[in-house]
Amino acid sequence: MSRLLSTARISCTAMIFAVASYGCVGDDQTDESRATVAELNSPDIRPAGHYGYGLDASPEEIAGWDIDIRPDGVGLPEGSGTAEGGEMLYENQCASCHGSFGEGVGRYPVLSGGEGSLTEARPEKTVGSFWPYASTLWDYIHRAMPYTEPESLNDDEVYAITAYVLYLNDLVDYDFELTRHNLTGIEMPNRDGFYVDDRPDVNNELCMQNCKELGSVRITSEPEAAESDSDPADKAVVVPTLAGETVYQQACALCHAAGLADAPVPGNNEDWSERLTLGRNVMLENVLSGKGAMPPQGGLARFSDADVAAAVDFMLSQSRN
């Protein structure tokens, strides 16, 4: 961030200087002043693609953004990890969404299984059944996981979690040590299930002949609403309230199941003891309005207040037992 701010200051300074110099030139200015403006704005001395201000990004700045991993392994860093070493990391960082065995929780992605299902009406697209390259798994975990803290894992941890997910799909052994040198050698089951789109580009020719004259097109009829003897109230759509556990699994478990950001874990009486003394209405108001790290409605914008209340009641029921 400091480098970006530094670059911004330099850019702004250059712009102000150029504008100030340009504003000083008039009929009464000297040839020397004119030469200064000409030098600052001359297209002959500006590199291609530049606008006369700012600095080229340094190799270090580029490296901070150049984090993609190619299917042939280019971009993979040094490091290593085993499925055995990644099991606990996965349990702590990934299982709350993806399940302890990659089965998925609620609507979060399933990571394992699904082999042979791609030709079915409802295919199960998992790492083992669908993904063509193991490098894609490393790349995605590195740049986007865990969901609440992307890019917080070091390279060895990414190798270990990647190895464990591959192990869940029966692609490596439990003690297999994954490195940049052997990752691309792992044959994914659906490696040959993709192909380059060979459809030709088609550019339609614009037709500019026999066109209707401007203003000659008229609407000759209007749609009419069908008459009905029924009461409009009979047509009201009733949106049922979702079950509390369903809402919890879809949106609350991400933080509450793992206790992230001090979120109370359902069933942990110690976490809930102080909150229970406040009463259900106060807790519901805190969820709807937002409190601490929790956004309004618990971040559940797509759910109604009644759905949110159902999720709160579900967590309370687990914590009172």
N, C-alpha and C positions, 0 to 999 in steps of 0.2 A: 504494500500500500504506500509506503514511504517513497518508493521509486516512482510510482504513478503520480503521486502528488508533486514530486520534484519535477517530473516531466511537464505536468500541467503548469507549474509556475514558470518554467522556462518558455513554454509555448505562449502563455499569456503575455510575458514580458516582450517576446519577439513581436507579437501582434500589436501591442501598444506602441512599441518603438516604430514599427513600420507605418502605422496609421498616423502617429505624431509627425513623422518625417514627411509623409505625403501631404499632410495638412499645411506644412510650412512652405510648400513650394507655390509660388505665384509668379506673376509677371515681374515682380521686383526682386526675385530671388537670384542668387548668384549661380553661375555655372556649376560651382562645386556642389551646391545643394541639389541641383538637378541631377548631377551625376550620382549622388547618394541614392536618390529615389530610383533612378534607372537601374542601379546595381542591385537594390533590394528586390525589385520587381521584374528583373530581366528573365525571360523564359529560357535564355541561353545558358544561364548558370545554375538553373534549378534542376536537380535530378528528376527523372521521369517518375510520376506518381506522387510528387510532393507539391504542397501548396505554399511553400515558403516559410513554414513555421513548424515547430515540434522537432523531436529527435527520433532517430531510428531506435527501435527496441533493441536492447542489448541481448546477447545470448542467454544471460541469466534470466531476463524477463520472459523471453520466449520459452525457455525450459519450464517455467512455472505453468504455462498453458499447454505445452506439447506433451500431453500425458496419455495419448491414445496408444493402444497396443494392436498391432496388425496380426492377421491370422497366421503369418509366418513367424511370429514371435518378435519381430522388430519392435523395440520399445520396452520390452520386459527388462526390469532391473535385476541386479544380482540379489539373491536371497533364497530361502528355502523354507519348507514347512511340511509336516506330515499330517495325515488325517487324524492320527492319534493326538497330535499337538493341537489340531484345530477343533477338536470336539468340544472342549470347554469354551473356547472362544465363540464358536457357533452358538452354543447353548446360551451364553450371556448376551451376545450381540444380535443374533438372528432368529432364534427359536420363537420369540414372542410373536413374530409375524409369520414365519415360514414353518413353524412346527418343529419338534425335536428330531423328526425323521424326514423333514422336507415335505410333509403332507399338506402344508399350508394351513393358516388359521383364518377363519372367516373368508373374506374375499382376497386375502393376500396370496401372492403367487405360489403355486405348488412347484417344488424344485426337483422332486424325484418321482420315479415311476412313469407310467404312461407309455411304455414301450409297446409298439404295435398298434397304437390308437389313432395315428394320424390319418388313416383312411376311414375312420368312423365318422358318424354324423357330428359327434361332440368330442373332438380330439383333445387329449391332455398334453399340452405343449410344455414340457419340462426340460431341464438341462439334459437329462438322459435321453429323452425321446425326440427332441426338436432341435436343440442348439447344435450347429455344425462344427464349432471350434471351441476348444477349451480356453484359448486365449481370450475369447469374448467374456467368459465367466470371470477370469482374473481382472480384466479391464473394468467390468461393471461393478464388481465388489470394490475395486480400488477407488473409482471415481464417485460412486453413488451410495455406498453402504458404510456403516449402518444408516438407516433411514433418518435418524435424528442427528447424526454427526458424520456426514459424508467426508471422506478423505481423512478420517481420524485414525485409521489403521496403518501401521507401518508395513513395509514390504513383506517381512517375514510372516506377519499375521495374515496378510492377504493370501500368501502362498498356502498357509496352513488351513484357512477356511476354504479356499478353493479345493484343496486336496480332500477335505472332509465332505464337501458337496459332491465331488466326483466319487468318493467312496460310497456315499448314500445311493449313488446310481450304479454301483457295482462296476465302476470303471477303473479303480485302483484299489490296491490292498490297504489295510489299516495302517501298516508301517511304511507305506510308499513315501519316499521323500521327493517332493515336487520342487523343481528348480526351473530357471529360464532355459536350461539346456534340454530338458526332457518334456516340458509342458506341451510343445507343439507336436510331439510324437504320439500323444494320446489320441487314439482313433475314436471319435464320437460316433454313436450309432447312426445319426442322420447326416453324416458328413457329405454324402452324395445326394442329399435330398434337395439341394438348391442348384439353380442354374442361372446363367447370365441372361437377362431379358433380351431375346434376339428379335423382338418385334421391330420393324423398321419405323423410323420417324416419318410421320405423314404431315405434310404442310398443305392445307387446303388453299386453293386459289380463291381470292375474293371475287365475288360476282358483282359487277357494277353495271349490268345491263338489264333492261326491262324492269327497272325498279319502279315502285309506286311513287307517284308524285307526293311531295311533302304536303301534308294536310288533307290528303285524299282518303286516308284510312279512317273509318268511322266504326264505332261500336254500335251494332244493330240490335243487340238484346242485352238484357241484364238478368243475372240469376235471381230467382225468386225463392224465398224461404217456403218450405212445405208447411202447410197448415196442420195443426195438431190440436186435438181436443184435450190432450193431457195437460195437467198442471206442470209448469216449468220446474216446480220444486221436486216433481217426481224424477226429473232427469239429473238432479244434483249428484255429482260423483262423491261417493263416500270413500275417503282415504283412511284405511284402518291404521291404527297405531301399531308400530312394529313391536315385537316382543323385546323386553329389556335386554335379554342375553344376546339377541341378534344384533342390536345396536352396539352393545358393549364389544362384541367380537369384531364388528366391522370397523369401529372407530376409536374405541376407548382402550382396548387391550394393548395397543402399541406402547402406551406409556404406563398404564396401570398394572399390567401383568408383570412388568420388569421393575416397576417403581422408579421410572425415569423422572427427573426434575421434581423429586419429592412427591410424586403421585402415589397416593395410598393404594396398597395392593389388596384387592378383595380377599377376604378371609384372614387377613393379618390384623388381629384385634388391636395390637399395639399401634398400628398405623391409624386405625379408625377411632380409637377410644376418645380422643379429644374432639374429633369431628362429630361423633355421635352425640356429645353433650350439647352441641349447637342446635340440633334438631334437623329434621328432614327439609323443612321449608328454607332454612338458612343455607343449607348445602346446595339445594336446587337453585336458589337465587345466585349463589356464587358461580355455579356452572353456567347459568344462562348469561350472567354479566361478565364472567371472566375474572380470574384471580391468579396472581403470580404468573407462573409460566403458562398457565392454561388460558387460551383465548376464549372470547364469548361463545357460549353454547358448546364449550369444550372443543371448538373447531369443527363442530358437526353442522355446518351450514345447510347441508341438504336434508337434515332431519327436522321434524317439527318439534315444538316445545314439549309436546306429549311424548314423542319418541325419546327425547333427552331425559325427561322425567322417568320414563320406564327404565332407561339405562342406570340412572341413579338408584332407583328402587332395587334393581337387580344387584348392584354392588353392595347396597345396604343389607340386603337379605343374606348375602354371602358372609358379611362381616358380623352379623348378629348371631350366627350359629356357633 
